[in-house]
Amino acid sequence: MPLLSPAAVQEKLKELPGWSLAGKEIVREFSFADFVGALRFVNAVGERAEAAGHHPDIDIRYNKVKLALTSHDSGGLTERDFHLAKVVDAISTKN
C-alpha cells in the first residue's frame, strides 16, 4: 500500500480528533473507568485489527490505553492506518 504524503496525513488527521502524529505513527490515548473497561477495549480492538490483518502497538496502564498505528510493511502511514483509527474510535464510544 502506498505511503501517504505529509500533506495527506495532516488532512486525514483533521478527521480524527484526539489522534496526533508522532514520527511515522499516529497515536491516541484512551481513558476508561477502570482496568476492566480498558481491557474490554483492547480485546475489541485486537479482534478488529486481527480481522483486518493490521496490528497496532498497544500500551495498557490500568485505565489508560495508548495506541500507535503505522504500516510497518510500507514504512510509514497509509490509508490502512487511518481506516483502523476510525474503527478504533467507533469501538471506544461503545466501551
N, C-alpha and C positions, 0 to 999 in steps of 0.2 A: 504494500500500500504506500502511495507517495506521501512524503512529508509535507506538512502544511507550511506555508511561508510565515514569517513572523507577523506580517500584517493580517493574514488569515487567522492566526492563533488569537491575536488581540480582538478581532471581530467576534470570533466564537466565544471568547471569554465574556463578552458583554451579555451573552445569552445565559450565562451560568453564574448567577450571584453566589458569592461565597468561595468560588474557586479562584486560584491565583497561579501565576506562572512561577515556577522555581526551576531554573535551568531548562532542561529538556522534558520537564514534567508539569502536569497541572495537579495542584494539591488542594485539599479541603479537609477541615476538621469538623467533625460532627459531635454533638453532645447529647447525652441521654440521661434519663432519670437515675439510672444505676447500671451496674455491670451486666445484669441480665438483659436490659434493653440494648446495650452496646453489643453484646454477644449475639442477640437476635438479629440485629442489623448486619453484623459481619457475616453471619451464616446466610442471610438472604442475598447479600452482595456476592458472596462466594458462589452460590448456586447460579446466579445470573452470569457472573464472569466466566465460570466453567462452561456454561452452555454456549457462551459467545467465543470461547477459546481465547479470552483476553483477560489477563490476570493482574490486578492492581497490587501495589505494595500496600500492606495493611499494618498499621501500628495501633494496638488497643491498649489503653491505660485507664483502668477502672470504667468510668462512664464516658470516656472520650475515645473517638476513633479518628485516626488520620489516614486518609487515602492519598496515594500518589499514582497517577496514570501516565504511562508513556508506552509507545510501541517499541519495545526492545529490539524486535526483529527489523524494524525500519530505522532505528537510531534516533528517534525523536517523536514528535507529536503528529498524529494522523487523525482522520475523520473518526476512526475507531475509538480513540480516546474520548472524544467529545460525545460520541453516542453513548458510551458506557457512563460517562459523567451524568448525562441526563437520566439514564436508567437508575443510577445510584441516588440522585436527587429524588426521584419518584419513590424509591424504597424508603428513603429517610422520612418522608412525610407519613408513612404508614406505621412507623415504629415509635 
